[in-house]
Amino acid sequence: MAASTVHLAVRLEARLKQSAEDCWVAACPAIDVATQADSRKAALLALHEAVEAWFESTIERGVLDQALREVGFAPARLGDPPTAPDETGDFIEVSIPAYAAAELEDLPLAAG
C-alpha cells in the first residue's frame, strides 16, 4: 500500500541583486536565507535549494512553528480569508513533505 504524505506548499518573495560582474546574490527575506552564484539563474536555483533545506531542517527538528514565529510569522486563524498573493517580483515556490502516514496493514472493508 502506498503511504500518504502531507506536503506544505510554500511561496515566498525572492530578491535578486547583481553585486559584481560575476556574482549574483539571491535572498528570501521572509526567513532570512541568502545565497550567491555566478549567474541570476544559478543564484535563484541555489536559493530554492536553501529555502527547501531550511523548511526540511525545521520540520525534522520539530521547530517549524518556533522558527516561523522568530522571523515574524503568526498562525493564520481558521475562517480568515487568505491574503491575495502579490504577483509582481520574484518568488520561491517549494513543496515540502511535512508528514507521512503510518504504514497500515491492508484492512478488509466492512460489509455494509
C-alpha positions as CSV (number, residue, x, y, z in Angstrom):
1,M,0.0,0.0,0.0
2,A,1.4,3.4,-0.9
3,A,1.9,5.8,2.1
4,S,0.1,9.1,2.1
5,T,2.1,12.3,2.5
6,V,1.1,15.8,3.5
7,H,3.1,18.5,1.6
8,L,3.4,22.1,2.6
9,A,3.2,24.4,-0.4
10,V,5.4,27.5,0.3
11,R,5.6,30.7,-1.8
12,L,7.9,33.4,-0.5
13,E,9.4,36.6,-2.0
14,A,12.8,36.3,-3.5
15,R,15.1,39.3,-4.1
16,L,18.0,39.1,-6.6
17,K,20.8,41.6,-7.0
18,Q,24.0,41.6,-9.1
19,S,26.7,42.5,-6.6
20,A,29.6,42.3,-9.0
21,E,30.1,41.4,-12.7
22,D,30.1,37.7,-12.0
23,C,28.3,37.5,-8.7
24,W,24.5,37.4,-8.1
25,V,23.0,37.4,-4.6
26,A,19.6,35.9,-4.0
27,A,17.7,36.3,-0.8
28,C,14.5,35.2,0.8
29,P,14.0,38.0,3.5
30,A,10.9,36.3,5.0
31,I,13.0,33.5,6.5
32,D,16.4,35.3,6.4
33,V,18.1,32.9,3.9
34,A,20.5,34.1,1.2
35,T,22.8,32.5,-1.4
36,Q,25.1,33.7,-4.2
37,A,26.2,32.3,-7.6
38,D,27.8,33.4,-10.8
39,S,24.5,33.9,-12.7
40,R,21.0,35.1,-11.8
41,K,19.5,31.7,-12.7
42,A,22.1,29.8,-10.6
43,A,21.6,32.2,-7.6
44,L,17.8,31.6,-7.8
45,L,18.3,27.8,-8.0
46,A,20.6,27.9,-5.0
47,L,18.1,30.0,-3.1
48,H,15.3,27.4,-3.9
49,E,17.5,24.6,-2.5
50,A,18.4,26.7,0.6
51,V,14.7,27.5,1.3
52,E,13.8,23.8,0.9
53,A,16.6,22.9,3.3
54,W,15.5,25.5,5.8
55,F,12.0,24.1,5.9
56,E,13.1,20.4,5.9
57,S,15.5,21.1,8.7
58,T,13.0,22.9,10.9
59,I,10.4,20.2,10.3
60,E,12.9,17.3,11.1
61,R,13.9,19.1,14.3
62,G,10.3,19.8,15.3
63,V,10.8,23.6,15.5
64,L,8.9,24.8,12.4
65,D,6.4,26.8,14.4
66,Q,9.0,28.4,16.6
67,A,11.3,29.2,13.7
68,L,8.4,30.9,11.7
69,R,7.4,32.9,14.8
70,E,11.1,34.0,15.2
71,V,11.1,35.5,11.7
72,G,7.8,37.3,12.2
73,F,5.1,34.9,11.0
74,A,1.9,34.3,13.1
75,P,-0.5,31.4,12.7
76,A,-3.5,32.1,10.5
77,R,-6.9,31.8,12.1
78,L,-9.4,29.4,10.7
79,G,-12.0,31.2,8.8
80,D,-9.9,34.1,7.9
81,P,-9.7,34.6,4.1
82,P,-6.3,34.1,2.6
83,T,-4.4,37.2,1.6
84,A,-4.3,37.8,-2.2
85,P,-0.8,37.0,-3.5
86,D,1.3,39.8,-4.9
87,E,2.0,38.7,-8.5
88,T,4.9,41.1,-9.1
89,G,8.5,40.3,-8.5
90,D,10.3,37.0,-8.0
91,F,9.2,34.2,-5.8
92,I,10.5,30.9,-4.4
93,E,7.9,28.1,-4.5
94,V,8.7,24.8,-2.8
95,S,6.7,21.8,-1.8
96,I,7.9,20.2,1.4
97,P,6.9,16.7,2.6
98,A,5.9,17.5,6.1
99,Y,4.1,14.4,7.4
100,A,3.9,10.8,6.3
101,A,1.1,8.5,7.2
102,A,2.0,5.5,9.3
103,E,2.2,2.3,7.4
104,L,-1.1,0.5,7.8
105,E,-1.8,-3.2,7.1
106,D,-4.4,-3.8,4.4
107,L,-7.6,-3.9,6.3
108,P,-10.7,-5.7,5.0
109,L,-13.5,-3.4,4.2
110,A,-16.6,-3.9,6.4
111,A,-19.5,-5.3,4.6
112,G,-22.4,-2.9,4.7
